């Protein structure tokens, strides 16, 4: 059974001052890169949750290999984007065994890492969360089984998937993501990448 990817990309990038989804890294936008990595890792379908700058991003990127989902309530925080992605997953891929939650602003992320998460997820005998670990913490990208969907749907405000890890609904399998803590939130972060 496939794992669907949900790329969380609805934020306004206020600290950056421009939509981070459209920043270029090695000739492709961060959002195009995230979609490509998810597909290369075998996730299907790939859903992209957009919110702020929806029209601009839709007009700037060809979404041939991904379905877009609009989170009308993106200002209310990360939880709303997770909810929108899970609802779309149930409509588009009811057969998916789990959801790979990921962002588009982790420039050190690789398709091989995402593939390793999906393999660990499938290899576990029962429901389990396959999470990334970096800088001493568990985080996304992470694959959540359907068993965890009610917990994800119970999140509110700016609480993301990471808030499930202290008291998870099933075992958590961790996979090291070197450089996973590197993300792009400010112009300085972008300058360090270049």
N, C-alpha and C positions, 0 to 999 in steps of 0.2 A: 504494500500500500504506500502511495507516495506521501511525501512531506511537502506541504505548501509553504512558500516563503511569504512573509508579511514584512515589507520594507516600510519602516516608520519614518516618514519624511514630510510631516505636516507642519513642522515648526517654522517660526518667522525669522530665525537667525538674527535676532535683534542685536546681540553683541557683535556679530560679524558685520552688520550693516548692509548685507546683500544676501540673497537666497543661497545658502551653502549647497543646496541640491544641485545648483548650476555651476559651481566652481569646477575648474578643470584640473585634472591630475593625469599626467601622461597622455594628454590629448582627448580624454573623455570626461564628461561631467561626473561628479561623485555619484549622482543618482543612476546614471547609465552604468557606471562601474558596479554598483551594488546589484543592479538587476542582472548584469552579465555574470557576476560571481555566483549569485543564487542559482542561475540556470546551469552554469558549468558544474555546480555541485550536485545537480540532479533534482533540485526542488521544482515542484510543479503542482499547481500553477504558481506564478509569482504575482503577488498583489502589492501595489504601492499605495500607501495611504498618504494623501496630500491634503493640505488645508490652506495655510498662508501661501500667497502667490500662486494659487491653483492654476489660473488661466495662463500666466506667464510660463510656468513649468510645463504645462500641457502643450503649449505652443512651441516650446524650445526643445523637447525631447521626443523622439519617436517611440511610442509605447507599443511596438509591434510584438514584443515578447513578454508583455506584462499587462495586467489589468489595473486601471486606476480606480481608487476608492476615495471619495470626498468625505473628509471629516469636517462637517459644518461647525463643530464645536472645538476646533483645534486650540482656541485660546484657553480652554479649560484644562489643558495639560495632556500628558502622555497617555493616561488611562483611556481617554476618549478615542485616541487613535488605535489603541489595542482593541477596544470594543468594535470599532468600525471595521478593522481588518478581520476579526474573528467572525463577525456577522457576514461579511462578504465571502469568507472562506466557506462558511456553511452553505451559502447559496450557490457558489461556483464549484466547490470541491467537497461535497459531503462525504466522499470516500477517503479523504486525506486522513492519515493516521495521526498527524500532528502538525504543528505550526512552528516554522523556523522564524523567530522574531529577530529582526536585525535593523540597524540604522544605516544611513549612507555616509556617515562621517568618521569611519574608522579606516584611515588610509593604509594601515598595516594588515588589514584583513585579506585573506586569500581564499580562493575557491577550495584549495586543499583543506583548509581549516573547516570550512562549512561542510565539506564532504565527510570529514572525520566526525563531526558532530552528528550528522545524519546516520553514519554507520554505527556509531556507539548507541544511538537512540534505538535503531532497529535490532541491534545485537542483544540488548538487555531483555531478559526473559519476561518481564512484566513492564507496566507503564513506568517510565522514568523521564526525568528532565536531563537533557544533555546540554550543559552550560559551558560557556567560556570562562576561563579564569585568567586574570591579569592584575598586576599591582596588588596581589594578595586578596582580591575580591572576586566573587562570582558575578557574571553579568551576561549581557547579550553580545554577540549572537548566542541564542539558545533555542533548542528544540523542545517544545512543550507537547505532551500527549493530550489527547482529548480529555482525559481525566482531570487535567489542570485547567481546562477552559473555564469552568465556573469560577475558579479562584481568580483567573485573569479578568473575567467579566465583573468581578466584585471590586476591582481596583477603582479608586476615585482620584480625581485631580491630577497632580503631577507624579503620583506614584506609578512607577513603571514596573516591569516584570521582576526586576531585582528585588523588590520588596517581598516577593514570595519565598526567596531563598532561606531566610532564617527559620521558617516554619513551612516547609514544602509539603504538598499533598502526596508526594511520592519520592523515591530516591532521586538524588541529584548526582549525575556523573560529570565530573569536571575535566575539561581539556584545556591545556595551556595555550593561550594566544599571545605569542611574543609581540609586544608593542600594542596590545589591545587597548591600553589606557590612553593612547594617542588619539585624540579626536580634534575636530576643527570647530572651535567656538568663537575665536577672535582672529583679527587680522594677523596677530603675532603667531598664532598656531599655523596659519596658512604660510606665512613667511618662512617658518622653520621647515616646512615640507619642500619648498622650492629650492 
